[in-house]
Amino acid sequence: MQKNHKYPAEVRAMLEEALHHARTGRGKAKVLRRISEEADRIRDRVLKKHGVLDIGVPAIRALRDGRE
């Protein structure tokens, strides 16, 4: 990983564990559970703030019809 970064050591450790899991399919259960819980919290905050954002269907239709 890059040495010049601004992420706290704890965040870097979780990122490295997530990358290890993505590469190997294995990881430390405790860290992966913590990553999953944090992702759930972030998703919930975004949903509360913005609601469900339906951007996929309009984007696909625009691409299909040759619009941007």
N, CA, C and O atoms as a GROMACS GRO file, in nm:
protein
  272
    1MET      N    1   0.083  -0.119   0.000
    1MET     CA    2   0.000   0.000   0.000
    1MET      C    3   0.087   0.125   0.000
    1MET      O    4   0.204   0.121   0.038
    2GLN      N    5   0.029   0.234  -0.043
    2GLN     CA    6   0.099   0.361  -0.049
    2GLN      C    7   0.135   0.408   0.092
    2GLN      O    8   0.056   0.393   0.185
    3LYS      N    9   0.254   0.463   0.108
    3LYS     CA   10   0.301   0.507   0.241
    3LYS      C   11   0.252   0.646   0.278
    3LYS      O   12   0.227   0.672   0.395
    4ASN      N   13   0.237   0.737   0.181
    4ASN     CA   14   0.189   0.872   0.209
    4ASN      C   15   0.037   0.874   0.202
    4ASN      O   16  -0.021   0.889   0.095
    5HIS      N   17  -0.026   0.858   0.317
    5HIS     CA   18  -0.172   0.857   0.321
    5HIS      C   19  -0.217   0.930   0.445
    5HIS      O   20  -0.140   0.952   0.538
    6LYS      N   21  -0.342   0.967   0.445
    6LYS     CA   22  -0.397   1.043   0.556
    6LYS      C   23  -0.495   0.961   0.639
    6LYS      O   24  -0.558   1.013   0.731
    7TYR      N   25  -0.509   0.835   0.607
    7TYR     CA   26  -0.603   0.752   0.680
    7TYR      C   27  -0.544   0.709   0.814
    7TYR      O   28  -0.424   0.681   0.822
    8PRO      N   29  -0.627   0.704   0.918
    8PRO     CA   30  -0.578   0.653   1.047
    8PRO      C   31  -0.536   0.507   1.034
    8PRO      O   32  -0.586   0.434   0.948
    9ALA      N   33  -0.446   0.465   1.119
    9ALA     CA   34  -0.394   0.328   1.115
    9ALA      C   35  -0.507   0.226   1.124
    9ALA      O   36  -0.501   0.122   1.058
   10GLU      N   37  -0.609   0.254   1.203
   10GLU     CA   38  -0.721   0.160   1.218
   10GLU      C   39  -0.797   0.142   1.087
   10GLU      O   40  -0.837   0.031   1.052
   11VAL      N   41  -0.816   0.251   1.015
   11VAL     CA   42  -0.886   0.245   0.886
   11VAL      C   43  -0.800   0.171   0.784
   11VAL      O   44  -0.851   0.089   0.707
   12ARG      N   45  -0.670   0.199   0.783
   12ARG     CA   46  -0.580   0.128   0.691
   12ARG      C   47  -0.581  -0.021   0.718
   12ARG      O   48  -0.581  -0.101   0.624
   13ALA      N   49  -0.582  -0.060   0.846
   13ALA     CA   50  -0.584  -0.202   0.880
   13ALA      C   51  -0.712  -0.269   0.830
   13ALA      O   52  -0.708  -0.380   0.778
   14MET      N   53  -0.825  -0.201   0.845
   14MET     CA   54  -0.951  -0.258   0.796
   14MET      C   55  -0.951  -0.267   0.644
   14MET      O   56  -0.998  -0.366   0.587
   15LEU      N   57  -0.897  -0.166   0.578
   15LEU     CA   58  -0.889  -0.168   0.432
   15LEU      C   59  -0.800  -0.283   0.384
   15LEU      O   60  -0.835  -0.354   0.290
   16GLU      N   61  -0.687  -0.300   0.448
   16GLU     CA   62  -0.597  -0.409   0.411
   16GLU      C   63  -0.664  -0.544   0.432
   16GLU      O   64  -0.648  -0.635   0.350
   17GLU      N   65  -0.738  -0.558   0.539
   17GLU     CA   66  -0.809  -0.684   0.565
   17GLU      C   67  -0.918  -0.707   0.460
   17GLU      O   68  -0.936  -0.820   0.413
   18ALA      N   69  -0.989  -0.601   0.422
   18ALA     CA   70  -1.093  -0.615   0.319
   18ALA      C   71  -1.030  -0.654   0.186
   18ALA      O   72  -1.085  -0.737   0.114
   19LEU      N   73  -0.917  -0.594   0.153
   19LEU     CA   74  -0.848  -0.629   0.028
   19LEU      C   75  -0.799  -0.772   0.032
   19LEU      O   76  -0.808  -0.844  -0.068
   20HIS      N   77  -0.746  -0.814   0.145
   20HIS     CA   78  -0.701  -0.954   0.160
   20HIS      C   79  -0.819  -1.049   0.138
   20HIS      O   80  -0.807  -1.150   0.069
   21HIS      N   81  -0.933  -1.015   0.198
   21HIS     CA   82  -1.053  -1.098   0.183
   21HIS      C   83  -1.097  -1.102   0.037
   21HIS      O   84  -1.135  -1.207  -0.014
   22ALA      N   85  -1.093  -0.986  -0.030
   22ALA     CA   86  -1.133  -0.981  -0.171
   22ALA      C   87  -1.042  -1.066  -0.258
   22ALA      O   88  -1.088  -1.131  -0.353
   23ARG      N   89  -0.912  -1.067  -0.226
   23ARG     CA   90  -0.816  -1.146  -0.306
   23ARG      C   91  -0.825  -1.295  -0.277
   23ARG      O   92  -0.814  -1.376  -0.369
   24THR      N   93  -0.844  -1.332  -0.151
   24THR     CA   94  -0.831  -1.472  -0.112
   24THR      C   95  -0.962  -1.539  -0.074
   24THR      O   96  -0.972  -1.661  -0.074
   25GLY      N   97  -1.064  -1.458  -0.043
   25GLY     CA   98  -1.190  -1.515   0.005
   25GLY      C   99  -1.183  -1.550   0.152
   25GLY      O  100  -1.277  -1.607   0.207
   26ARG      N  101  -1.072  -1.516   0.217
   26ARG     CA  102  -1.056  -1.544   0.360
   26ARG      C  103  -1.021  -1.415   0.432
   26ARG      O  104  -0.964  -1.323   0.373
   27GLY      N  105  -1.056  -1.409   0.558
   27GLY     CA  106  -1.022  -1.292   0.637
   27GLY      C  107  -1.057  -1.314   0.782
   27GLY      O  108  -1.120  -1.413   0.819
   28LYS      N  109  -1.015  -1.218   0.863
   28LYS     CA  110  -1.044  -1.225   1.006
   28LYS      C  111  -1.190  -1.189   1.027
   28LYS      O  112  -1.234  -1.080   0.992
   29ALA      N  113  -1.264  -1.281   1.084
   29ALA     CA  114  -1.409  -1.264   1.098
   29ALA      C  115  -1.443  -1.137   1.174
   29ALA      O  116  -1.537  -1.066   1.136
   30LYS      N  117  -1.370  -1.106   1.278
   30LYS     CA  118  -1.399  -0.988   1.360
   30LYS      C  119  -1.384  -0.860   1.277
   30LYS      O  120  -1.468  -0.771   1.286
   31VAL      N  121  -1.279  -0.850   1.200
   31VAL     CA  122  -1.256  -0.731   1.118
   31VAL      C  123  -1.360  -0.721   1.007
   31VAL      O  124  -1.415  -0.614   0.982
   32LEU      N  125  -1.388  -0.832   0.940
   32LEU     CA  126  -1.487  -0.831   0.834
   32LEU      C  127  -1.625  -0.795   0.887
   32LEU      O  128  -1.701  -0.725   0.819
   33ARG      N  129  -1.659  -0.841   1.005
   33ARG     CA  130  -1.787  -0.807   1.067
   33ARG      C  131  -1.792  -0.657   1.096
   33ARG      O  132  -1.895  -0.592   1.076
   34ARG      N  133  -1.682  -0.602   1.144
   34ARG     CA  134  -1.676  -0.459   1.174
   34ARG      C  135  -1.691  -0.376   1.046
   34ARG      O  136  -1.760  -0.274   1.045
   35ILE      N  137  -1.626  -0.419   0.940
   35ILE     CA  138  -1.639  -0.350   0.811
   35ILE      C  139  -1.784  -0.354   0.765
   35ILE      O  140  -1.838  -0.253   0.720
   36SER      N  141  -1.848  -0.470   0.776
   36SER     CA  142  -1.987  -0.485   0.734
   36SER      C  143  -2.078  -0.394   0.817
   36SER      O  144  -2.169  -0.332   0.762
   37GLU      N  145  -2.055  -0.388   0.947
   37GLU     CA  146  -2.137  -0.303   1.034
   37GLU      C  147  -2.120  -0.155   0.998
   37GLU      O  148  -2.217  -0.080   0.995
   38GLU      N  149  -1.997  -0.114   0.971
   38GLU     CA  150  -1.972   0.025   0.932
   38GLU      C  151  -2.039   0.057   0.798
   38GLU      O  152  -2.098   0.164   0.782
   39ALA      N  153  -2.031  -0.036   0.704
   39ALA     CA  154  -2.098  -0.017   0.575
   39ALA      C  155  -2.248  -0.003   0.594
   39ALA      O  156  -2.312   0.079   0.528
   40ASP      N  157  -2.306  -0.083   0.683
   40ASP     CA  158  -2.449  -0.074   0.711
   40ASP      C  159  -2.485   0.063   0.769
   40ASP      O  160  -2.586   0.122   0.731
   41ARG      N  161  -2.402   0.113   0.862
   41ARG     CA  162  -2.427   0.245   0.921
   41ARG      C  163  -2.421   0.355   0.814
   41ARG      O  164  -2.505   0.446   0.812
   42ILE      N  165  -2.322   0.346   0.727
   42ILE     CA  166  -2.309   0.446   0.621
   42ILE      C  167  -2.429   0.441   0.528
   42ILE      O  168  -2.486   0.545   0.493
   43ARG      N  169  -2.469   0.319   0.488
   43ARG     CA  170  -2.586   0.304   0.400
   43ARG      C  171  -2.710   0.364   0.465
   43ARG      O  172  -2.786   0.434   0.398
   44ASP      N  173  -2.731   0.338   0.594
   44ASP     CA  174  -2.848   0.390   0.663
   44ASP      C  175  -2.847   0.543   0.667
   44ASP      O  176  -2.951   0.606   0.649
   45ARG      N  177  -2.730   0.602   0.692
   45ARG     CA  178  -2.720   0.749   0.693
   45ARG      C  179  -2.753   0.808   0.557
   45ARG      O  180  -2.824   0.908   0.548
   46VAL      N  181  -2.702   0.746   0.451
   46VAL     CA  182  -2.730   0.796   0.315
   46VAL      C  183  -2.878   0.782   0.283
   46VAL      O  184  -2.938   0.874   0.227
   47LEU      N  185  -2.939   0.669   0.319
   47LEU     CA  186  -3.081   0.650   0.294
   47LEU      C  187  -3.166   0.752   0.370
   47LEU      O  188  -3.262   0.805   0.315
   48LYS      N  189  -3.131   0.780   0.496
   48LYS     CA  190  -3.205   0.879   0.573
   48LYS      C  191  -3.192   1.018   0.513
   48LYS      O  192  -3.289   1.094   0.509
   49LYS      N  193  -3.073   1.050   0.466
   49LYS     CA  194  -3.049   1.184   0.412
   49LYS      C  195  -3.107   1.203   0.272
   49LYS      O  196  -3.165   1.307   0.244
   50HIS      N  197  -3.093   1.102   0.184
   50HIS     CA  198  -3.128   1.118   0.044
   50HIS      C  199  -3.244   1.030  -0.003
   50HIS      O  200  -3.299   1.055  -0.110
   51GLY      N  201  -3.280   0.930   0.073
   51GLY     CA  202  -3.382   0.836   0.028
   51GLY      C  203  -3.322   0.744  -0.078
   51GLY      O  204  -3.201   0.744  -0.102
   52VAL      N  205  -3.407   0.666  -0.141
   52VAL     CA  206  -3.362   0.574  -0.245
   52VAL      C  207  -3.338   0.655  -0.372
   52VAL      O  208  -3.426   0.727  -0.418
   53LEU      N  209  -3.220   0.642  -0.428
   53LEU     CA  210  -3.186   0.714  -0.550
   53LEU      C  211  -3.195   0.618  -0.668
   53LEU      O  212  -3.118   0.523  -0.677
   54ASP      N  213  -3.288   0.644  -0.756
   54ASP     CA  214  -3.306   0.559  -0.874
   54ASP      C  215  -3.233   0.623  -0.991
   54ASP      O  216  -3.292   0.699  -1.068
   55ILE      N  217  -3.106   0.592  -1.003
   55ILE     CA  218  -3.028   0.651  -1.112
   55ILE      C  219  -2.994   0.548  -1.219
   55ILE      O  220  -2.959   0.585  -1.332
   56GLY      N  221  -3.003   0.422  -1.186
   56GLY     CA  222  -2.964   0.317  -1.280
   56GLY      C  223  -3.052   0.310  -1.402
   56GLY      O  224  -3.002   0.310  -1.515
   57VAL      N  225  -3.183   0.303  -1.383
   57VAL     CA  226  -3.275   0.288  -1.495
   57VAL      C  227  -3.267   0.408  -1.590
   57VAL      O  228  -3.255   0.389  -1.711
   58PRO      N  229  -3.274   0.532  -1.538
   58PRO     CA  230  -3.263   0.646  -1.631
   58PRO      C  231  -3.130   0.648  -1.706
   58PRO      O  232  -3.126   0.684  -1.824
   59ALA      N  233  -3.023   0.611  -1.640
   59ALA     CA  234  -2.891   0.610  -1.706
   59ALA      C  235  -2.886   0.505  -1.816
   59ALA      O  236  -2.834   0.531  -1.925
   60ILE      N  237  -2.938   0.388  -1.789
   60ILE     CA  238  -2.939   0.280  -1.890
   60ILE      C  239  -3.027   0.319  -2.008
   60ILE      O  240  -2.989   0.297  -2.123
   61ARG      N  241  -3.143   0.378  -1.980
   61ARG     CA  242  -3.231   0.421  -2.090
   61ARG      C  243  -3.164   0.528  -2.175
   61ARG      O  244  -3.173   0.525  -2.298
   62ALA      N  245  -3.096   0.622  -2.110
   62ALA     CA  246  -3.028   0.728  -2.185
   62ALA      C  247  -2.917   0.670  -2.272
   62ALA      O  248  -2.901   0.711  -2.388
   63LEU      N  249  -2.842   0.576  -2.219
   63LEU     CA  250  -2.735   0.513  -2.298
   63LEU      C  251  -2.794   0.433  -2.414
   63LEU      O  252  -2.742   0.436  -2.525
   64ARG      N  253  -2.901   0.362  -2.387
   64ARG     CA  254  -2.965   0.280  -2.490
   64ARG      C  255  -3.019   0.367  -2.603
   64ARG      O  256  -3.011   0.331  -2.720
   65ASP      N  257  -3.075   0.482  -2.565
   65ASP     CA  258  -3.135   0.572  -2.665
   65ASP      C  259  -3.033   0.666  -2.727
   65ASP      O  260  -3.069   0.749  -2.810
   66GLY      N  261  -2.907   0.655  -2.687
   66GLY     CA  262  -2.803   0.738  -2.746
   66GLY      C  263  -2.795   0.878  -2.689
   66GLY      O  264  -2.735   0.967  -2.750
   67ARG      N  265  -2.855   0.898  -2.573
   67ARG     CA  266  -2.848   1.029  -2.507
   67ARG      C  267  -2.745   1.023  -2.395
   67ARG      O  268  -2.707   0.915  -2.349
   68GLU      N  269  -2.702   1.140  -2.354
   68GLU     CA  270  -2.609   1.144  -2.238
   68GLU      C  271  -2.664   1.228  -2.129
   68GLU      O  272  -2.600   1.244  -2.025
   0.00000   0.00000   0.00000
